[in-house]
Amino acid sequence: MFSKVAINNRGAVAARVIRSLRALGVKSVVFCSEADQNLPYVKEADEFVVIGPPAPKDSYLNHDRVLAALAETKATALHPGYGFLAEDALFARKLKKAQVTFIGPKISHLEVFGDKVKSLTEMRGRGLPVNPATGILKGTIEERVQEVEKIGFPVLVKPAGGGGGIGMIPVLTQDKLAAALETAASQALRGFGRDEVYAERLLPNPRHVEFQIIGDGQDCFSLFERDCSIQRRRQKIVEEAGAPFLDRELLTNFGAQAAQVMASFGYNSVGTVETLYAAATGFGFLEVNPRLQVESAVTEEITGFDLVAAQIKLAAGLKLTDLPPAPKTPSGRAIEARVYAEDSRRFLPSPGKLTVYRPPSGSGIRVETGFVEGATVTPFYDPMVAQVIAHGQDRAEAISRLKTALDQFEIEGIKTNLIFLKALLEYPPFLEGRFGVNLSEALLAEPSYQAQWSK
């Protein structure tokens, strides 16, 4: 096991990694920006190092600053959390050269799964069903348009690298495609440093279902699945484990198939196989996230599995047999709501000081956060301030507990999306299983929801 692990991330994920390291008896050192150095999780670590100014490019994303902090602290491994450098193959190569263990998959896996077109090709070749998609679009704008036309409209134009909804543009008709390709390429270049884009068939209103995979380089297993269909701006906002209103045998069989395919890569970490599901076509592979996910906490709630500890143990060379046995059936249901510093009308960021900040508690409630009352939500990072997770014997109990928890969450000083989240949990299509990735737009358009803003 490692003697000291560095954490190059922030907020709730950093706090979560610190807890897992402490339980394993491993010392932690948090790398933080100047904007984050006074947040409570920083002081919970055994050490912390301020690695640069608030802007991510000058701190969390700066290879040289992170490597210098590793040398200074003599950490023997680095946990990248999610986002920032978690999928950066070049950074992982630099860590290997510095003889620091990257707590994540092999570099070759980062290279394959970090390129969405390459991963689509690989998965298709290994027998996993894949939605129709182009390769990386090249040539003149006319040639790129012609290539997209081969898969038919509507399509979703996407960056070949990166994620989080950045640069994803739905295109319903051919006349809108050229402008969308140029816009997506520009956004991809700003967000991920490369302007390569591709297109995939846009399903009308699919479910977004992802399968939690754990592997040790030889074997893999699936630790059930999560439904992540509730999104805004193509970013997840509510997640459930397991996926509701889908046949358990269907889910189990696809999870086993996904695990088998990941094992064929020699996958050796904790990762997620993401799919889009439609009743007419079944599951279609979307992408692999070869890292910890924000929503992995709901999987922990229905399995009792510490996914962060599993990551650390696998990176240290342990095998699946050294981990707790995987449960054969889920224990109840869990649902998570991401609480953001943003208004509930247009989902625009709302940074500011948390003059009142009192997270909920109670039976079946878990809160992951990096903030306390008096802290400031800055404009430099993702505006998520907390994840509220509720566990229950069934979906109805989990939803009821989450509703109560959100009602109890006291936040002042910033605008939040709490109004939206609470409306969602009472929205009949959500409760009855009549939903897909477009549900947020449907709720926002409801007259009863819009009427709240005229009071």
N, C-alpha and C positions, 0 to 999 in steps of 0.2 A: 504494500500500500504506500501511497505517497506521504512524504513528511509534511509538505506544505503545498497548498493549491491556491493559485491566484484566480480571481474572478474578474473578468473584464466585461462587466455589464452593470446594470443599475436597477434600482427599484425592487419590485416584488421578486423578480427572478434571483437577484443577488442575495436577498434575505433568505430565500428558499434554499439556495446552494449552501449558504453558511450553516443553516440548520442541519442539512444532511452531512456536511463535513464534520460538524461537531459530534453528531451521533456516531460517526465512524472513527472518531478520535484523531482527526486530521486538522492541522492548523490552517486557517484561511487568511488570505490577504486580498482586500478589495482594491481594485484600481478604479478611481473615480475622477470625474471632471471637477473643475472649480465650482460649477453650479450645484454639484451633488454632495460636496464634502461635508455638509452639516446635516444631511439626512440621517435618520436613526440607524438604518441598516449598516451604514459605514462604520459606526462605532461598535456594532455588534461583532464585527470581524476581529480576529486577533491582531491584524495590522491593516493599515490602509495607506495608499500612495495616491497623491493627486498627480494625474498624468497630463493635464493640459487644460486649456480654456474650455468653455461650455460647448462650442461647436463640435459635433462628433468627429469631423475630419481632423480636428486638432487634438483629439483625446481618444475616445473609444475606437475610432477607425484608423488611428495613426500607428502603423506598424512599428516605426522606430521608437516611439514613446512607450508603447507596450513592451517591446523587447528590452528597452532600457530599464523599465520597472521590474521586469522579471530578473534581470541580472542583479539589480540592486537588492531585491528581497530574497534571492536564491530559491524562489519557488520552483518545484520540480515538475509541476503540471499546471495547465491553465484550463479553466472552464469558461467557455464563451457565452453561456446562457442561450438566449434566442435573439436573432437579429445581430446587428453590428458585424463581428468577424466570425460568426458561428458557421458560415458556409464558405469561407474564404480559403480556397485551396492554396493560394500563394502564401498567405499568412501561415497556414499549417506547415508548409515546407520550411519556412523560416524558423518555426518552432522546432522542427525536427533537427535542423542544422544547429540550433542552440541547445540541443539535447533536453528540450522541455516537451513533456507529453501533452498532446492536444486531446482534451476529453471530448471525444467525438469519433466519427468514423475515419476510415483510412482516407488518405489524400486522393487516391484513385476514385473513391466513392464521392467525395466532394466535387471532383471534376466532372463525373458523369451526371450526378443529380443536380449540380449547380447550373447545368445547361439543360433547359427544359426540353429543347428539341432532341438533344442526344438521349435524354432519359426516356422520352416517348419512343424513340427508335429502339432502344434497348429493351424496354418493357414489351413492346409489340413483338420483337424477335423472340422473347422468352415466354410468349403465350398468354400474356395478360391482355384483356380487352382494352382497346384504346379508342378514344373518340377521334373522328377524322381530323387531320391537321396537316398543315404544310411543313416543309423544312424552313430553315432560316431564309427569309425573303431577300433576294439579291437582284442586281441589275437595275434597269431603269424603272421608273414608277409604273410605266405601262407593263413591263414584264412582271413586276411584282403583283399588279392587279390581276393579270392573266393567271398567275399561279394560284392566287386565292380563289378565283372563280371556279377552279377545278373541284374544290370541296363544297361549293355551294353556299348560299346565304341563308340565314344570318351567320355572321362569324364574330369571334372575339379576337382582336389584335392584341398580342401580348409580347412583353420583352422576353428574350431567350434566357436572360439571367435576372436574378432578383425576385421580389415577391411583394406581398403586402398590398396588392391591388394597384401599385404604381405602374402607370403606362398601359393599363388594360382598358381597351376602348371597344365597346360593342358597335358593330356595324350591321345595319339591317339590310341595306341596299347597296348596289355596286357604285352608285354615284357619290356615296359618302366615303368610299374606301381610300382613295388617294390621300385625302386630307388626314384621315385617321392614321394611316401608315406613317406620315411625316410627323404628326403629333406624338404618336407612341414612341417613335425612334428618338425624338428630342427628349421626351420625359425619361426614357430608359438611359440615355447618355448622362443626363443630370443625376439620376438616382443611383445608377449602378456602374457608370464608367464605360459602358458599351452600348451601341445603338442598334444592336441586332434584334429584330422582331420576327415573329411568325404569327400564324393565324390558326385557330381551331374552330370547328363547328360550334355555334352557339345554340345550346339546347334551350327550349322556351322557358322552363322554370324548374330545373332539376334540383334534387337534394344534393347537398355536399356532405359526403360521408367519408371519414378518414379512419384508417386502421392502424392501431399502435403496434409497432413491430420492435422486437428485441432480439438481437443476435450476438453471437460470440465469435464470428469468423468461420464457424462450421455449421451450426444449427441456428434456426430462428423460430420464434413463435409469435403469434398474434395475441395481444392482451386486449381483446375485444375492440370496439369501435366507438367513434364519437360522431354525432350529427352536428355539423357546423353550418347549417343552411342559413341561419339568421345572421345577416351581414348588412353593413352599410358601406358604400363605396368599395364593395368587394373585399371588405375587411371583416373578419368574424367579430361578432358582438355577443352572441349567446351560443353556448355549446352544451350538448347533452351526451351522457354515456349511460347505457347504450343508446343506439339509434332507435327512436320510437316509431311505431307503426310499420316496421319492417319485419319480415319473417326471420326468426332467430336462426333457423337452419341455413337460410340463404346467406345471412351475415357471417355465420361461422365458417361456411364453405369458402366464401370469398376471402375471409381473413386468413384461412389456412393456405389458400392459393397464393395470396400476396406474400405470406411468410416464406413459402417455398421458393418463390421467385427471388426474394431478397437473399435467401440462403445461397442461391446460385451465384450471387455476387461475392459471397464471403463476407456479408455485412456483419459488422462487429460493434454495434452501438445501439442506442435507442433512437428510433426514427419513426416516421409516419408515411404511409402510403395513402395518398389522397385520391378520391374518386368523385365523379358526378354520377348520380343515380337517377334514372327515369324508368318508370314502370315498363315502358315499351321496349327499352333497350338494355336494361339491367345496369351493372356497374361499368363505367368507362374510366380507365386510368387518367389521372390529371397530372400529378407530380409526386415526387418524393421530397419530404422535408427531412434531411438527415441530421436532425438536431432535436433538442427539447422544444416542445410547443407550449405556448401560453396556456392552452386549455388542457394540458396533460393532468392537471390537478383533478379533473372530474374522473379520469381513469383511475387515479390513485384512490378516490373515494369509493369506487365500486369493486376494488381489488385488494386494497390494503398494501399495495406495492409502492415503494419509494422509487420513483423513476430516476430521480437525480442520483440517489445512491447506486442504482443499477448502472447508470452511465459511468460513474466514477470507478466502480469495481471492474467493469468490462475494460475500461481504459487502462487499468492496472494489470490487466492480463488474466483476470478471473474468468470463469466459464459460466454458462447458464446453470450448470449443476451447483455452482456456489451461491446462486441467488435463491430467494424463497421460491417454492413451487408455484407455478402459475395456476390460479383458480380455474376450475372447469366451467363455472357459471358465474355471471355477475352477481354481486351482492347489492340488490336494490337498484336504485337509479340515482344519478347525480346530474345537476344542472348548474351551469355557471353563467353569470352575467358580468360583463366587463363594464365597469363604471368609468366613464371618461369625463375629462374637463372639457365639455363642449355643450352647446345648447341642444335642445331636443327638437328643434325645428329643422335646421339645416346641417347639423353635425359639424359646425365650425368650431375650431379650438377656442377654449376660454381659459388661458393661463391666468394665474393670480395667486394670492396668498390664501391659504386655508385658515380663515379666521375661526371657523368651527369645523372640527373633523372628528366625528365619533362613529367609527364603524360598528356594525351590529354584531351580536353574538347570540348564542342559544343552541339548543339541541339540533344537531345535524348541520350546523353552520360553520363554514371555514372562510376566513378572509385572508387574501394575500395582498399585501400592500407595502410600499416603501416610504409612505408618508405618515406624518403625525400633525396634529393641530399646530398651526403656526408656520409650517413649512410652505414653501412656494412651488407651485407647479409652473415650470418655466416653459417658454415657447420653443426650446431647442430640441425636444424629444417627443416621442409619441405621447399623446395626452391621457393615456390610461392612468388612473390613480389607484384603482383597486380591482380585484377579482373577488366576487362574492359567490361562493360555492355552497349549494344546499344538497344534502343527501337525504333520501327517504326510502321507505320500503318499496314504494312504487312511484311512478311519474307524478301522480296527483299530489302525493305527500311532499315530494321534492319541490314541485312548483309552489305549493302552499307555503312551505318554509322559506323559499326564496322571496316570495311576495312580502311576507312578514319582515324578513331581513331588510329588504330594500326600503320598506316603510320606516324602519327604525334607523336607517343610515342618515345621520345628520351631517350635512356639508353646507357651509356658507363661505362666501368670499369669491366663489367661482360659479359659473353655470355648469350644470351637469346633464347627463342624459338619463337621469333617474325617471323623469316623467315618461320618456319613451319606453324604458325597460318595464315599468309597471303597467303601462298600457298594453305592451306586448303580451305579458303574462295573463292578461284577461281577454285577449283577442281570440274570438272563436276559431278562426282558421288554424291558429297555433295550437290551441287546446285540442282540436279535433283531428290534427294531422293533415290538414289541407294546406300544405305550405311547401315552398322551395326557396331558392336564393333570392326571389323577388318579393318576399313577404314584407320586408321593411318598407319598400316603396308603396305597397298596398296599404299598410297601416298609416303611413304619413299622409296618404290621400283621403283617408276616412274623414268625413265631415265632423264626426264626433271628436276626433283627435285634433283637427285643425281648430275646432271651436274653443279649445283650451287657451289659445293665444289671443282671443278677442275678449276674454273676461277682464 
